Amino acid sequence: MVQIANRPRTQEHSMPVSAVPFTRTHICEEARQAVQQVLGSGWVTSGQQVIEFEREFAEHVGARRAIAVSSCTAALELALRALQLPAGSRVLMSTITFCGAASAIVHAGLQPVLADVDPVTAMPSPVTVAAAARAVGGVQAMVVVHLGGLPTQVEEMAEAAGITLDHVVEDAAHALGTAVGDRVVGTISRATCFSFYATKNLAIGEGGMLTTEDDELADAVGRARLHGMSKDAWRRYLPGGGWRYDVEGDGLKANMTDVQAAIGRAQLRRFEVTQARRAEVAARYDSLIVDIPGLTLPLRPMSGTHAWHLYAVRVRPNFGVGRDDLITALSERGIGTSVHFIPVHRLTWYSHICLRAPGGFPGAESVFDQTLSLPMDQVLTDEDIRTVCTALAEIGASR
């Protein structure tokens, strides 16, 4: 087990040992053994393990194709490139999301357009999407985010933006295990992009996956993830594979390794068990926080499934202490927290290059000032949850 947040005290790091870190990466024993097998095989970069992980992941979400890449950000950029939009085309996105989504749009040669969010869901609504699209004279594509694992209505967002689903890319970095109604995220839009970063529900450390029903798009992404080469090293070095290759289009260095894929395959086999525990953690939090004045529980979907990547409460004015002061007070008790996310329009670089509707982002500002992500992972114990909730109650009551 690797502890991510709040490292133990050393000569280089003076942070205290965290009683309850914000999140921990748990790599199962089967994954550790699989890595040892890969290391002993003589082949550690993209190879058979990646091929098998793609097949198993596609089967897991019910998608026709899955393409393994180096990160969700790379998957987003590759998906947007594969749409073959004219340079500078406008792509709508939420201002409450990770900055990597904006980076992917820019690096694909496109123009980000920021939409405000509904202050309840923290995600764009049909109203805010339509307003942002109208303000810039229309958009050509959209990145839809399922924030924290909460499902968003992809088809409604596309309709509000005035585009079809084949011009929608889903940012599902938080959404492996999310369902929109009875549809599993991974099969709804033109392309869906997942993350296997160290904090994610299926953690490898780094890595991403793109799923699609479109063979042509999948093949294009498969080439573009490795410099646009027609044949990767694994296929070239197989007996009878042949050393020649061609490059017919631009690409990135964004492939996944067999070491990563071996971890991912083992973690995927345990995914339903770990997801069940995350749901239990969320329910346990609910039962203890519901009676604490000034804290609002995370939104539950009216239909579909929440993946519970994040457990984010709202700190209301009647809590007695502001969100930032609460973060400090919890940290002093050894409890790690986070905020998801600093709005993209508040980030210096993107504030200059992203298009926006007039009137600012009142929904996003409200969300950002009040949102607090509490510790969440599948190895969180009931005692950990009680520790966090007791601290919340005591801090709120003492002010």
Secondary structure by P-SEA (a helix, b strand, c coil): ccccccccccccccccccccccbbbbbcaaaaaaaaaaaacccccccaaaaaaaaaaaaaacccbbbbcccaaaaaaaaaaaaccccccbbbbbccccaaaaaaaaaacbbbbbbbbccccccccaaaaaaaaaaaccccbbbbbbccccccaaaaaaaaaccccccbbbccccccccccccccccccccbbbbbbcccccccccccbbbbcccaaaaaaaaaaaccccccccccccccccccbbbbccccccbbbcaaaaaaaaaaaaaaaaaaaaaaaaaaaaaaaaccccccccccccccbbbccccccccccccccccaaaaaaaaaaaccccccccccccccccccccccccccccaaaaaaaaccccccccccccaaaaaaaaaaaaaaaaac
